[in-house]
Amino acid sequence: MRCTACGKELTVWDEGFFRKLVNRGAEECCCIPCTAAHFGLTEEKAREMIRRFQKTGCTLFPSPPADPENGSERL
């Protein structure tokens, strides 16, 4: 799946963040930078939000220590 705004290939993190903020059942999504920009957030604030969502058990995001950029390192 690709970002509907910029065309970037999406990760599970991108899709999860978009679905958490916009529509859990979305068929099309935007990447973290585009979603953050739409809501007036910095990318760092978006990643802080993702970490908080993870800690509260949100199932849209893999459990830590995966990374939203490459899926293998800490967020």
C-alpha positions as CSV (number, residue, x, y, z in Angstrom):
1,M,0.0,0.0,0.0
2,R,1.2,3.5,-0.8
3,C,0.6,6.9,0.9
4,T,-2.3,8.6,-0.9
5,A,-0.6,12.0,-0.4
6,C,3.0,11.4,-1.4
7,G,3.2,7.9,-2.8
8,K,5.7,6.5,-0.3
9,E,5.4,2.8,0.5
10,L,3.6,2.4,3.8
11,T,4.8,0.4,6.8
12,V,2.6,-1.1,9.5
13,W,3.4,2.0,11.6
14,D,2.2,4.4,8.9
15,E,-1.1,2.5,8.5
16,G,-1.6,2.1,12.3
17,F,-1.0,5.8,12.9
18,F,-3.4,6.9,10.1
19,R,-6.1,4.4,11.3
20,K,-5.7,5.5,14.9
21,L,-6.2,9.2,14.1
22,V,-8.5,9.1,11.1
23,N,-10.5,5.9,10.6
24,R,-9.7,2.4,12.0
25,G,-11.3,0.8,8.9
26,A,-9.5,2.9,6.3
27,E,-8.8,1.2,3.0
28,E,-6.3,3.9,2.0
29,C,-3.8,5.5,4.3
30,C,-1.1,8.2,4.5
31,C,2.4,7.9,5.8
32,I,3.4,9.2,9.3
33,P,4.9,12.5,7.9
34,C,1.8,13.3,5.8
35,T,-0.6,12.3,8.6
36,A,1.3,14.3,11.1
37,A,1.4,17.4,8.8
38,H,-2.3,17.1,8.2
39,F,-2.9,17.4,12.0
40,G,-0.2,20.0,12.6
41,L,2.1,17.6,14.4
42,T,5.9,17.1,14.1
43,E,7.1,13.7,13.2
44,E,8.7,13.4,16.6
45,K,5.4,14.2,18.3
46,A,3.7,11.5,16.1
47,R,6.3,8.9,17.2
48,E,5.8,9.9,20.8
49,M,2.1,9.3,20.3
50,I,2.8,5.9,18.8
51,R,5.0,4.9,21.8
52,R,2.2,6.0,24.1
53,F,-0.4,4.0,22.1
54,Q,1.9,0.9,22.3
55,K,2.2,1.2,26.0
56,T,-1.5,1.3,26.4
57,G,-1.9,-1.9,24.4
58,C,-3.2,-0.5,21.1
59,T,-3.3,-3.4,18.7
60,L,-2.7,-1.2,15.6
61,F,1.0,-1.1,16.4
62,P,3.5,-3.9,16.9
63,S,4.9,-4.3,20.4
64,P,8.2,-2.5,21.2
65,P,11.1,-2.7,20.4
66,A,10.2,-2.5,16.7
67,D,10.8,0.8,14.9
68,P,8.3,2.7,12.7
69,E,11.0,3.3,10.0
70,N,12.2,-0.2,9.4
71,G,10.3,-2.5,11.8
72,S,13.4,-3.9,13.6
73,E,14.8,-1.4,16.0
74,R,13.5,0.8,18.9
75,L,10.9,3.5,18.2
